[in-house]
Amino acid sequence: VQTLAASAAHTGAVNALSISFPQNTAAGDLILVGFDFRANVSPLSITDTQGNTFAQVGARLNSPGGTGSAVYYARNIKGGADTVTVNLTANSTYLEVYVTEYSGLDQTYPVDAQAGASGSAGSVSSGNAATTFPGDMIYGYCVGDWACTVGSGFTALSTLDGNLAENQTAGNPGTYAATASANSGWTMQMVALKPASAAGVPGITSAT
């Protein structure tokens, strides 16, 4: 279940951006951080005031217009007030950050599947990935060279600056993709998160 979401943007030379959740997070939950930046720099680290450990999910993607995007997560968080900071290797002319807290997920191996793709104006898809558990949460993070519009069956969590964080609950195990539409170039990251009922079953634990 998605419980909290927040987003923030900075225009102008910047190599870090912090964003606070509007309410306290809950111990044991998961935080997803999607962010985008100029493609000539790279992510350095993700930190927060709780001291949780963040790991990348999937690969960094670049849009046709020169925007990089990445998704990180922290599992089994400590809970309480929290400010998340995205750090880059050098200054970017912009940095946009979208954070989401989820409850009710496997605290040990929360990532069931992942996919990502980039493309030009029109239909947006992360590409397909196969889930293995019923009730996965399908998260999508679309970065547009201008604007992304929420996909059919998904709920928008944020549309700040024309980008999109969205999710939907999957049914039975099967093939899923995060979808949207865009009026210019785009990247789409998809992460399928396992429910707590799948706890203890190994899954993806690193970007590789």
C-alpha positions in Angstrom: 0.0 0.0 0.0 1.3 3.4 -0.9 1.2 5.6 2.2 3.2 8.8 1.6 4.5 10.7 -1.5 6.4 13.9 -2.0 8.3 15.6 -4.8 10.7 18.6 -5.3 12.5 20.3 -8.1 15.4 22.7 -8.4 16.4 24.7 -11.5 19.9 26.0 -11.8 23.3 24.6 -11.0 22.8 22.0 -8.2 24.6 18.8 -7.1 22.2 17.8 -4.3 18.5 18.2 -3.4 16.7 17.2 -0.2 13.1 16.5 0.3 11.1 15.7 3.5 8.1 13.4 3.8 5.1 15.4 5.0 4.4 13.0 7.9 6.4 10.5 9.9 7.3 7.2 8.0 6.6 3.8 9.6 9.2 1.4 10.7 9.6 -1.6 8.4 8.2 0.3 5.3 10.0 0.8 2.0 11.0 4.1 0.3 11.4 4.5 -3.4 13.3 7.5 -4.8 13.0 8.4 -8.5 15.0 11.3 -9.7 16.2 12.9 -13.0 19.1 15.2 -13.9 21.3 16.3 -16.9 22.8 13.3 -18.6 26.3 14.7 -18.4 26.4 13.9 -14.6 25.7 10.8 -12.6 24.2 9.8 -9.2 26.6 9.7 -6.4 24.6 8.6 -3.4 21.2 8.7 -1.7 21.0 9.3 2.0 18.4 10.2 4.6 18.2 11.5 8.1 17.2 8.1 9.5 20.4 6.4 8.3 18.7 3.9 6.0 20.7 2.3 3.2 19.6 3.0 -0.4 20.4 0.7 -3.3 19.8 1.3 -7.0 17.1 -0.7 -8.8 17.8 -1.4 -12.5 20.0 0.8 -14.7 20.3 4.5 -15.1 18.5 5.6 -18.3 19.0 8.6 -20.7 16.2 10.2 -22.7 16.6 11.3 -26.3 16.7 14.9 -25.0 19.6 14.3 -22.6 17.9 13.7 -19.3 19.2 10.9 -17.0 16.9 9.1 -14.6 17.4 6.5 -11.9 15.4 4.8 -9.1 16.8 3.8 -5.6 15.1 2.1 -2.7 15.6 1.5 1.1 13.9 -1.5 2.6 12.8 -2.2 6.2 13.3 1.5 7.1 13.7 2.7 10.7 10.7 5.0 10.6 9.9 8.5 11.9 10.5 11.9 10.4 12.7 11.6 7.3 14.4 13.9 4.8 15.9 12.2 1.7 18.9 13.7 -0.1 20.0 12.9 -3.7 23.7 13.7 -4.3 25.2 13.9 -7.8 28.8 13.7 -9.0 28.8 17.3 -10.3 26.4 20.2 -10.9 23.4 19.6 -13.0 21.3 22.4 -14.5 18.2 20.8 -12.8 17.4 18.0 -10.4 13.9 16.6 -9.7 13.2 14.1 -6.9 10.1 12.0 -6.3 9.8 9.9 -3.1 7.2 7.3 -2.2 6.7 5.2 1.0 5.1 1.8 0.8 3.8 -0.5 3.6 2.9 -4.1 3.6 5.9 -5.3 1.5 8.5 -8.1 2.0 11.1 -6.5 4.3 13.9 -8.7 3.2 13.6 -9.2 -0.6 11.1 -6.5 -1.7 11.9 -6.3 -5.4 10.2 -9.0 -7.6 11.0 -7.6 -11.1 12.3 -4.6 -12.8 12.3 -3.1 -16.4 13.3 0.1 -18.1 13.3 1.7 -21.5 13.5 5.0 -23.4 11.8 6.3 -26.5 10.3 9.1 -28.5 6.9 10.9 -28.4 3.8 8.7 -28.2 3.2 5.5 -26.2 5.5 4.9 -23.3 6.4 1.5 -21.9 9.1 0.3 -19.5 9.1 -3.0 -21.4 7.8 -6.2 -19.9 8.9 -8.0 -16.7 7.5 -11.2 -15.2 6.3 -11.1 -11.7 6.2 -14.2 -9.5 3.8 -13.3 -6.7 0.2 -12.3 -6.6 -0.6 -8.7 -5.5 2.7 -7.1 -6.5 2.8 -3.3 -6.5 3.8 -2.0 -9.9 5.6 1.3 -9.7 6.4 3.5 -12.7 8.7 6.5 -13.0 8.4 8.4 -16.3 10.7 11.3 -17.2 9.7 13.3 -20.2 11.7 15.7 -22.3 8.5 17.6 -21.8 5.6 15.7 -20.3 4.4 12.2 -19.4 0.7 11.4 -18.9 -0.5 8.6 -16.6 -1.0 5.1 -18.1 -4.3 3.2 -18.2 -5.0 1.5 -14.9 -2.3 3.4 -13.0 -2.8 6.1 -10.3 -0.6 9.2 -10.5 1.4 9.8 -7.4 3.1 13.0 -8.7 3.1 15.0 -12.0 5.6 17.6 -10.9 7.3 19.4 -13.8 5.6 17.1 -16.4 7.2 14.0 -15.1 5.2 11.1 -13.6 5.4 8.7 -10.6 2.5 6.2 -10.8 1.5 2.8 -9.5 -1.1 0.0 -9.6 -1.6 -3.2 -7.8 -1.1 -6.3 -10.0 -3.4 -9.3 -9.8 -2.0 -12.8 -10.5 1.7 -13.3 -11.4 2.3 -12.5 -15.0 3.9 -10.1 -17.4 3.6 -6.4 -16.5 4.9 -3.0 -17.7 4.6 0.5 -16.5 2.9 2.5 -19.3 2.1 6.2 -20.0 2.1 8.6 -23.0 4.5 11.4 -23.8 4.6 14.3 -26.2 8.4 14.1 -26.6 11.3 11.9 -25.6 11.1 9.9 -22.4 12.5 7.2 -20.0 10.3 4.8 -18.0 11.5 2.8 -15.0 9.3 0.0 -13.6 9.7 -1.7 -10.3 7.5 -4.6 -9.1 7.4 -4.8 -5.3 6.5 -8.1 -3.5 3.8 -8.1 -0.8 4.6 -9.2 2.7 2.9 -12.6 2.0 5.9 -13.4 -0.1 8.4 -12.7 2.7 11.6 -14.7 2.8 11.5 -15.7 -0.9 14.7 -14.4 -2.6 14.5 -11.7 -5.2 16.5 -9.0 -6.8 19.1 -7.6 -4.3 21.3 -5.4 -6.5 21.2 -3.5 -9.8 23.0 -6.4 -11.5 
